[in-house]
Amino acid sequence: HPAAWREQGARPGELFTATYWADLVREAEAGLLDFVTFEDGLALQSSRLEGPDDRTDQVRGRLDAVLTAARVAPLTRHLGLVPTAVVTHTEPFHLSKAIATL
């Protein structure tokens, strides 16, 4: 949720660090989850369909889903990693190679 950064313990200042995602994956595996997903997109999150809004109370930005999955893959043994990617602007064969290396 775009406003989840307000929750106590959310660590919004670390959202774009490898440590943040590593901690989340470790916690998910310890919680016996089957898999986690990493969202990718071409645009920043917005509350309007036609373009960006002027809100300042939401965290904006995304990390590359495949790269994030690649970074945290060595930290898990039983957790499935499911990166999503937009193939409109990424060649499917490039994406398949990137995901296959996980």
N, CA, C and O atoms as a GROMACS GRO file, in nm:
protein
  408
    1HIS      N    1   0.084  -0.118   0.000
    1HIS     CA    2   0.000   0.000   0.000
    1HIS      C    3   0.089   0.124   0.000
    1HIS      O    4   0.187   0.129   0.074
    2PRO      N    5   0.057   0.223  -0.081
    2PRO     CA    6   0.143   0.341  -0.093
    2PRO      C    7   0.165   0.418   0.037
    2PRO      O    8   0.268   0.484   0.052
    3ALA      N    9   0.072   0.411   0.130
    3ALA     CA   10   0.087   0.484   0.255
    3ALA      C   11   0.134   0.395   0.370
    3ALA      O   12   0.130   0.437   0.486
    4ALA      N   13   0.177   0.275   0.342
    4ALA     CA   14   0.221   0.182   0.446
    4ALA      C   15   0.347   0.230   0.517
    4ALA      O   16   0.378   0.182   0.626
    5TRP      N   17   0.419   0.323   0.458
    5TRP     CA   18   0.540   0.375   0.520
    5TRP      C   19   0.511   0.443   0.653
    5TRP      O   20   0.603   0.463   0.732
    6ARG      N   21   0.385   0.478   0.678
    6ARG     CA   22   0.350   0.544   0.805
    6ARG      C   23   0.341   0.447   0.922
    6ARG      O   24   0.343   0.489   1.038
    7GLU      N   25   0.330   0.318   0.893
    7GLU     CA   26   0.321   0.218   0.999
    7GLU      C   27   0.448   0.217   1.083
    7GLU      O   28   0.558   0.234   1.031
    8GLN      N   29   0.431   0.198   1.212
    8GLN     CA   30   0.546   0.192   1.301
    8GLN      C   31   0.633   0.072   1.261
    8GLN      O   32   0.582  -0.038   1.242
    9GLY      N   33   0.761   0.093   1.248
    9GLY     CA   34   0.853  -0.013   1.210
    9GLY      C   35   0.863  -0.036   1.060
    9GLY      O   36   0.925  -0.133   1.018
   10ALA      N   37   0.805   0.051   0.978
   10ALA     CA   38   0.806   0.032   0.833
   10ALA      C   39   0.942   0.065   0.770
   10ALA      O   40   0.972   0.013   0.663
   11ARG      N   41   1.021   0.147   0.831
   11ARG     CA   42   1.155   0.184   0.783
   11ARG      C   43   1.154   0.245   0.642
   11ARG      O   44   1.226   0.197   0.555
   12PRO      N   45   1.076   0.349   0.619
   12PRO     CA   46   1.068   0.407   0.484
   12PRO      C   47   1.201   0.464   0.434
   12PRO      O   48   1.223   0.470   0.314
   13GLY      N   49   1.288   0.504   0.524
   13GLY     CA   50   1.418   0.557   0.483
   13GLY      C   51   1.509   0.451   0.423
   13GLY      O   52   1.606   0.484   0.356
   14GLU      N   53   1.477   0.324   0.446
   14GLU     CA   54   1.559   0.214   0.396
   14GLU      C   55   1.495   0.142   0.278
   14GLU      O   56   1.549   0.042   0.230
   15LEU      N   57   1.382   0.190   0.230
   15LEU     CA   58   1.305   0.121   0.126
   15LEU      C   59   1.386   0.089   0.002
   15LEU      O   60   1.360  -0.011  -0.065
   16PHE      N   61   1.482   0.172  -0.031
   16PHE     CA   62   1.560   0.152  -0.152
   16PHE      C   63   1.701   0.099  -0.123
   16PHE      O   64   1.795   0.125  -0.198
   17THR      N   65   1.714   0.024  -0.014
   17THR     CA   66   1.843  -0.037   0.020
   17THR      C   67   1.832  -0.190   0.013
   17THR      O   68   1.724  -0.246   0.030
   18ALA      N   69   1.943  -0.254  -0.013
   18ALA     CA   70   1.946  -0.401  -0.020
   18ALA      C   71   1.915  -0.463   0.116
   18ALA      O   72   1.852  -0.569   0.123
   19THR      N   73   1.959  -0.399   0.223
   19THR     CA   74   1.936  -0.452   0.358
   19THR      C   75   1.787  -0.464   0.388
   19THR      O   76   1.743  -0.563   0.447
   20TYR      N   77   1.711  -0.366   0.348
   20TYR     CA   78   1.566  -0.367   0.370
   20TYR      C   79   1.502  -0.491   0.307
   20TYR      O   80   1.427  -0.563   0.372
   21TRP      N   81   1.533  -0.515   0.180
   21TRP     CA   82   1.474  -0.628   0.108
   21TRP      C   83   1.528  -0.761   0.160
   21TRP      O   84   1.454  -0.860   0.164
   22ALA      N   85   1.653  -0.765   0.199
   22ALA     CA   86   1.710  -0.887   0.257
   22ALA      C   87   1.638  -0.922   0.387
   22ALA      O   88   1.605  -1.039   0.411
   23ASP      N   89   1.613  -0.823   0.470
   23ASP     CA   90   1.541  -0.847   0.596
   23ASP      C   91   1.400  -0.897   0.570
   23ASP      O   92   1.352  -0.987   0.639
   24LEU      N   93   1.331  -0.839   0.471
   24LEU     CA   94   1.195  -0.882   0.440
   24LEU      C   95   1.192  -1.027   0.391
   24LEU      O   96   1.103  -1.104   0.430
   25VAL      N   97   1.287  -1.065   0.308
   25VAL     CA   98   1.291  -1.202   0.257
   25VAL      C   99   1.323  -1.300   0.369
   25VAL      O  100   1.263  -1.407   0.376
   26ARG      N  101   1.415  -1.265   0.455
   26ARG     CA  102   1.446  -1.352   0.569
   26ARG      C  103   1.324  -1.370   0.659
   26ARG      O  104   1.295  -1.481   0.706
   27GLU      N  105   1.252  -1.261   0.682
   27GLU     CA  106   1.131  -1.268   0.765
   27GLU      C  107   1.023  -1.352   0.698
   27GLU      O  108   0.954  -1.430   0.765
   28ALA      N  109   1.008  -1.338   0.567
   28ALA     CA  110   0.910  -1.418   0.493
   28ALA      C  111   0.944  -1.567   0.500
   28ALA      O  112   0.855  -1.651   0.517
   29GLU      N  113   1.071  -1.600   0.486
   29GLU     CA  114   1.111  -1.741   0.494
   29GLU      C  115   1.092  -1.795   0.635
   29GLU      O  116   1.047  -1.908   0.652
   30ALA      N  117   1.125  -1.715   0.735
   30ALA     CA  118   1.106  -1.758   0.873
   30ALA      C  119   0.957  -1.778   0.904
   30ALA      O  120   0.920  -1.861   0.986
   31GLY      N  121   0.871  -1.700   0.836
   31GLY     CA  122   0.727  -1.713   0.853
   31GLY      C  123   0.666  -1.824   0.770
   31GLY      O  124   0.543  -1.840   0.767
   32LEU      N  125   0.749  -1.902   0.702
   32LEU     CA  126   0.708  -2.018   0.622
   32LEU      C  127   0.618  -1.981   0.505
   32LEU      O  128   0.531  -2.059   0.466
   33LEU      N  129   0.639  -1.864   0.448
   33LEU     CA  130   0.566  -1.828   0.327
   33LEU      C  131   0.617  -1.913   0.211
   33LEU      O  132   0.731  -1.959   0.212
   34ASP      N  133   0.533  -1.934   0.112
   34ASP     CA  134   0.572  -2.012  -0.005
   34ASP      C  135   0.652  -1.929  -0.105
   34ASP      O  136   0.748  -1.977  -0.164
   35PHE      N  137   0.611  -1.803  -0.125
   35PHE     CA  138   0.680  -1.717  -0.221
   35PHE      C  139   0.655  -1.570  -0.188
   35PHE      O  140   0.564  -1.536  -0.114
   36VAL      N  141   0.738  -1.485  -0.245
   36VAL     CA  142   0.718  -1.340  -0.239
   36VAL      C  143   0.724  -1.287  -0.382
   36VAL      O  144   0.787  -1.346  -0.469
   37THR      N  145   0.656  -1.176  -0.404
   37THR     CA  146   0.657  -1.113  -0.536
   37THR      C  147   0.727  -0.978  -0.528
   37THR      O  148   0.725  -0.912  -0.424
   38PHE      N  149   0.788  -0.940  -0.638
   38PHE     CA  150   0.852  -0.810  -0.650
   38PHE      C  151   0.790  -0.741  -0.771
   38PHE      O  152   0.799  -0.790  -0.883
   39GLU      N  153   0.728  -0.628  -0.747
   39GLU     CA  154   0.659  -0.557  -0.854
   39GLU      C  155   0.754  -0.468  -0.933
   39GLU      O  156   0.842  -0.403  -0.876
   40ASP      N  157   0.736  -0.467  -1.062
   40ASP     CA  158   0.811  -0.379  -1.151
   40ASP      C  159   0.710  -0.293  -1.224
   40ASP      O  160   0.594  -0.331  -1.238
   41GLY      N  161   0.751  -0.180  -1.272
   41GLY     CA  162   0.661  -0.093  -1.346
   41GLY      C  163   0.737   0.013  -1.421
   41GLY      O  164   0.855   0.035  -1.398
   42LEU      N  165   0.668   0.078  -1.512
   42LEU     CA  166   0.731   0.182  -1.592
   42LEU      C  167   0.712   0.322  -1.535
   42LEU      O  168   0.782   0.415  -1.576
   43ALA      N  169   0.620   0.338  -1.443
   43ALA     CA  170   0.590   0.471  -1.392
   43ALA      C  171   0.583   0.468  -1.240
   43ALA      O  172   0.569   0.362  -1.179
   44LEU      N  173   0.592   0.585  -1.181
   44LEU     CA  174   0.577   0.596  -1.037
   44LEU      C  175   0.431   0.576  -0.999
   44LEU      O  176   0.341   0.598  -1.081
   45GLN      N  177   0.408   0.534  -0.876
   45GLN     CA  178   0.273   0.514  -0.829
   45GLN      C  179   0.200   0.648  -0.827
   45GLN      O  180   0.260   0.751  -0.797
   46SER      N  181   0.071   0.645  -0.857
   46SER     CA  182  -0.009   0.766  -0.858
   46SER      C  183  -0.152   0.730  -0.822
   46SER      O  184  -0.196   0.617  -0.844
   47SER      N  185  -0.224   0.825  -0.765
   47SER     CA  186  -0.365   0.802  -0.734
   47SER      C  187  -0.453   0.840  -0.853
   47SER      O  188  -0.575   0.822  -0.848
   48ARG      N  189  -0.393   0.893  -0.959
   48ARG     CA  190  -0.467   0.930  -1.080
   48ARG      C  191  -0.423   0.840  -1.195
   48ARG      O  192  -0.305   0.808  -1.208
   49LEU      N  193  -0.517   0.800  -1.278
   49LEU     CA  194  -0.485   0.714  -1.392
   49LEU      C  195  -0.413   0.789  -1.503
   49LEU      O  196  -0.329   0.731  -1.573
   50GLU      N  197  -0.444   0.916  -1.520
   50GLU     CA  198  -0.390   0.990  -1.634
   50GLU      C  199  -0.251   1.048  -1.613
   50GLU      O  200  -0.194   1.104  -1.707
   51GLY      N  201  -0.195   1.036  -1.496
   51GLY     CA  202  -0.060   1.086  -1.475
   51GLY      C  203  -0.028   1.103  -1.329
   51GLY      O  204  -0.107   1.065  -1.243
   52PRO      N  205   0.088   1.160  -1.300
   52PRO     CA  206   0.128   1.177  -1.160
   52PRO      C  207   0.040   1.276  -1.086
   52PRO      O  208  -0.015   1.369  -1.146
   53ASP      N  209   0.029   1.256  -0.958
   53ASP     CA  210  -0.045   1.350  -0.875
   53ASP      C  211   0.053   1.434  -0.793
   53ASP      O  212   0.174   1.415  -0.803
   54ASP      N  213   0.001   1.525  -0.713
   54ASP     CA  214   0.085   1.615  -0.635
   54ASP      C  215   0.096   1.573  -0.489
   54ASP      O  216   0.138   1.652  -0.405
   55ARG      N  217   0.060   1.451  -0.458
   55ARG     CA  218   0.062   1.406  -0.318
   55ARG      C  219   0.205   1.393  -0.268
   55ARG      O  220   0.295   1.350  -0.340
   56THR      N  221   0.224   1.432  -0.144
   56THR     CA  222   0.357   1.422  -0.082
   56THR      C  223   0.356   1.326   0.038
   56THR      O  224   0.456   1.314   0.108
   57ASP      N  225   0.244   1.259   0.061
   57ASP     CA  226   0.232   1.170   0.176
   57ASP      C  227   0.251   1.023   0.140
   57ASP      O  228   0.217   0.936   0.219
   58GLN      N  229   0.304   0.996   0.021
   58GLN     CA  230   0.326   0.858  -0.021
   58GLN      C  231   0.469   0.842  -0.071
   58GLN      O  232   0.528   0.933  -0.129
   59VAL      N  233   0.524   0.723  -0.046
   59VAL     CA  234   0.657   0.692  -0.097
   59VAL      C  235   0.644   0.667  -0.247
   59VAL      O  236   0.554   0.596  -0.291
   60ARG      N  237   0.734   0.725  -0.325
   60ARG     CA  238   0.731   0.708  -0.471
   60ARG      C  239   0.860   0.644  -0.517
   60ARG      O  240   0.968   0.678  -0.468
   61GLY      N  241   0.850   0.554  -0.611
   61GLY     CA  242   0.968   0.491  -0.669
   61GLY      C  243   0.959   0.340  -0.666
   61GLY      O  244   0.880   0.283  -0.591
   62ARG      N  245   1.041   0.277  -0.749
   62ARG     CA  246   1.045   0.131  -0.756
   62ARG      C  247   1.187   0.087  -0.785
   62ARG      O  248   1.265   0.159  -0.847
   63LEU      N  249   1.220  -0.031  -0.739
   63LEU     CA  250   1.345  -0.095  -0.775
   63LEU      C  251   1.317  -0.197  -0.885
   63LEU      O  252   1.204  -0.244  -0.898
   64ASP      N  253   1.417  -0.230  -0.964
   64ASP     CA  254   1.402  -0.332  -1.066
   64ASP      C  255   1.371  -0.465  -0.999
   64ASP      O  256   1.448  -0.512  -0.915
   65ALA      N  257   1.260  -0.526  -1.036
   65ALA     CA  258   1.213  -0.648  -0.969
   65ALA      C  259   1.309  -0.765  -0.987
   65ALA      O  260   1.334  -0.839  -0.892
   66VAL      N  261   1.362  -0.782  -1.107
   66VAL     CA  262   1.453  -0.895  -1.132
   66VAL      C  263   1.584  -0.876  -1.057
   66VAL      O  264   1.638  -0.971  -1.001
   67LEU      N  265   1.635  -0.754  -1.055
   67LEU     CA  266   1.759  -0.728  -0.982
   67LEU      C  267   1.741  -0.745  -0.831
   67LEU      O  268   1.829  -0.796  -0.763
   68THR      N  269   1.626  -0.703  -0.780
   68THR     CA  270   1.598  -0.721  -0.638
   68THR      C  271   1.591  -0.870  -0.604
   68THR      O  272   1.647  -0.914  -0.504
   69ALA      N  273   1.523  -0.948  -0.689
   69ALA     CA  274   1.516  -1.093  -0.666
   69ALA      C  275   1.654  -1.156  -0.673
   69ALA      O  276   1.686  -1.245  -0.594
   70ALA      N  277   1.737  -1.110  -0.767
   70ALA     CA  278   1.873  -1.164  -0.778
   70ALA      C  279   1.955  -1.132  -0.654
   70ALA      O  280   2.037  -1.214  -0.611
   71ARG      N  281   1.935  -1.015  -0.597
   71ARG     CA  282   2.010  -0.975  -0.478
   71ARG      C  283   1.974  -1.060  -0.357
   71ARG      O  284   2.062  -1.095  -0.278
   72VAL      N  285   1.846  -1.093  -0.342
   72VAL     CA  286   1.804  -1.166  -0.221
   72VAL      C  287   1.800  -1.317  -0.241
   72VAL      O  288   1.784  -1.391  -0.143
   73ALA      N  289   1.816  -1.366  -0.363
   73ALA     CA  290   1.809  -1.510  -0.390
   73ALA      C  291   1.906  -1.593  -0.305
   73ALA      O  292   1.868  -1.698  -0.256
   74PRO      N  293   2.032  -1.549  -0.286
   74PRO     CA  294   2.123  -1.630  -0.205
   74PRO      C  295   2.086  -1.639  -0.057
   74PRO      O  296   2.143  -1.719   0.017
   75LEU      N  297   1.991  -1.558  -0.014
   75LEU     CA  298   1.956  -1.552   0.128
   75LEU      C  299   1.846  -1.650   0.166
   75LEU      O  300   1.813  -1.662   0.284
   76THR      N  301   1.789  -1.719   0.069
   76THR     CA  302   1.676  -1.806   0.098
   76THR      C  303   1.700  -1.945   0.040
   76THR      O  304   1.769  -1.962  -0.060
   77ARG      N  305   1.641  -2.045   0.106
   77ARG     CA  306   1.653  -2.182   0.057
   77ARG      C  307   1.518  -2.240   0.016
   77ARG      O  308   1.512  -2.327  -0.071
   78HIS      N  309   1.411  -2.194   0.078
   78HIS     CA  310   1.280  -2.256   0.057
   78HIS      C  311   1.175  -2.158   0.004
   78HIS      O  312   1.061  -2.198  -0.021
   79LEU      N  313   1.211  -2.034  -0.012
   79LEU     CA  314   1.115  -1.931  -0.051
   79LEU      C  315   1.122  -1.907  -0.201
   79LEU      O  316   1.230  -1.887  -0.257
   80GLY      N  317   1.006  -1.910  -0.267
   80GLY     CA  318   1.002  -1.879  -0.409
   80GLY      C  319   1.007  -1.729  -0.432
   80GLY      O  320   0.943  -1.653  -0.360
   81LEU      N  321   1.081  -1.688  -0.531
   81LEU     CA  322   1.093  -1.546  -0.566
   81LEU      C  323   1.025  -1.525  -0.700
   81LEU      O  324   1.060  -1.590  -0.799
   82VAL      N  325   0.928  -1.434  -0.705
   82VAL     CA  326   0.848  -1.412  -0.826
   82VAL      C  327   0.858  -1.264  -0.865
   82VAL      O  328   0.777  -1.183  -0.821
   83PRO      N  329   0.956  -1.230  -0.949
   83PRO     CA  330   0.961  -1.092  -0.998
   83PRO      C  331   0.863  -1.073  -1.113
   83PRO      O  332   0.850  -1.160  -1.199
   84THR      N  333   0.795  -0.959  -1.114
   84THR     CA  334   0.710  -0.926  -1.228
   84THR      C  335   0.784  -0.823  -1.312
   84THR      O  336   0.864  -0.746  -1.260
   85ALA      N  337   0.757  -0.823  -1.440
   85ALA     CA  338   0.824  -0.728  -1.529
   85ALA      C  339   0.730  -0.689  -1.642
   85ALA      O  340   0.645  -0.767  -1.684
   86VAL      N  341   0.747  -0.568  -1.690
   86VAL     CA  342   0.667  -0.517  -1.801
   86VAL      C  343   0.739  -0.554  -1.930
   86VAL      O  344   0.849  -0.506  -1.956
   87VAL      N  345   0.677  -0.637  -2.013
   87VAL     CA  346   0.741  -0.679  -2.137
   87VAL      C  347   0.709  -0.586  -2.253
   87VAL      O  348   0.754  -0.610  -2.366
   88THR      N  349   0.633  -0.482  -2.228
   88THR     CA  350   0.604  -0.385  -2.333
   88THR      C  351   0.731  -0.314  -2.378
   88THR      O  352   0.748  -0.284  -2.496
   89HIS      N  353   0.820  -0.287  -2.284
   89HIS     CA  354   0.943  -0.215  -2.315
   89HIS      C  355   1.069  -0.296  -2.285
   89HIS      O  356   1.180  -0.242  -2.289
   90THR      N  357   1.053  -0.423  -2.256
   90THR     CA  358   1.166  -0.513  -2.233
   90THR      C  359   1.148  -0.633  -2.325
   90THR      O  360   1.042  -0.695  -2.327
   91GLU      N  361   1.249  -0.665  -2.399
   91GLU     CA  362   1.240  -0.780  -2.489
   91GLU      C  363   1.221  -0.908  -2.406
   91GLU      O  364   1.295  -0.930  -2.311
   92PRO      N  365   1.123  -0.989  -2.441
   92PRO     CA  366   1.098  -1.111  -2.363
   92PRO      C  367   1.219  -1.203  -2.352
   92PRO      O  368   1.237  -1.268  -2.248
   93PHE      N  369   1.303  -1.211  -2.455
   93PHE     CA  370   1.419  -1.299  -2.446
   93PHE      C  371   1.522  -1.245  -2.348
   93PHE      O  372   1.593  -1.324  -2.284
   94HIS      N  373   1.533  -1.113  -2.334
   94HIS     CA  374   1.622  -1.056  -2.232
   94HIS      C  375   1.568  -1.087  -2.093
   94HIS      O  376   1.643  -1.124  -2.002
   95LEU      N  377   1.439  -1.072  -2.078
   95LEU     CA  378   1.376  -1.097  -1.949
   95LEU      C  379   1.387  -1.245  -1.910
   95LEU      O  380   1.414  -1.276  -1.795
   96SER      N  381   1.366  -1.334  -2.005
   96SER     CA  382   1.375  -1.477  -1.974
   96SER      C  383   1.516  -1.515  -1.932
   96SER      O  384   1.534  -1.598  -1.842
   97LYS      N  385   1.616  -1.456  -1.994
   97LYS     CA  386   1.756  -1.484  -1.954
   97LYS      C  387   1.783  -1.431  -1.814
   97LYS      O  388   1.848  -1.498  -1.733
   98ALA      N  389   1.733  -1.310  -1.785
   98ALA     CA  390   1.755  -1.251  -1.653
   98ALA      C  391   1.690  -1.335  -1.544
   98ALA      O  392   1.750  -1.359  -1.439
   99ILE      N  393   1.568  -1.380  -1.568
   99ILE     CA  394   1.498  -1.461  -1.467
   99ILE      C  395   1.561  -1.600  -1.457
   99ILE      O  396   1.567  -1.656  -1.348
  100ALA      N  397   1.606  -1.655  -1.568
  100ALA     CA  398   1.668  -1.788  -1.566
  100ALA      C  399   1.796  -1.791  -1.483
  100ALA      O  400   1.834  -1.896  -1.431
  101THR      N  401   1.862  -1.678  -1.470
  101THR     CA  402   1.986  -1.673  -1.392
  101THR      C  403   1.961  -1.672  -1.242
  101THR      O  404   2.054  -1.686  -1.163
  102LEU      N  405   1.836  -1.655  -1.202
  102LEU     CA  406   1.806  -1.657  -1.059
  102LEU      C  407   1.831  -1.796  -1.004
  102LEU      O  408   1.812  -1.820  -0.885
   0.00000   0.00000   0.00000
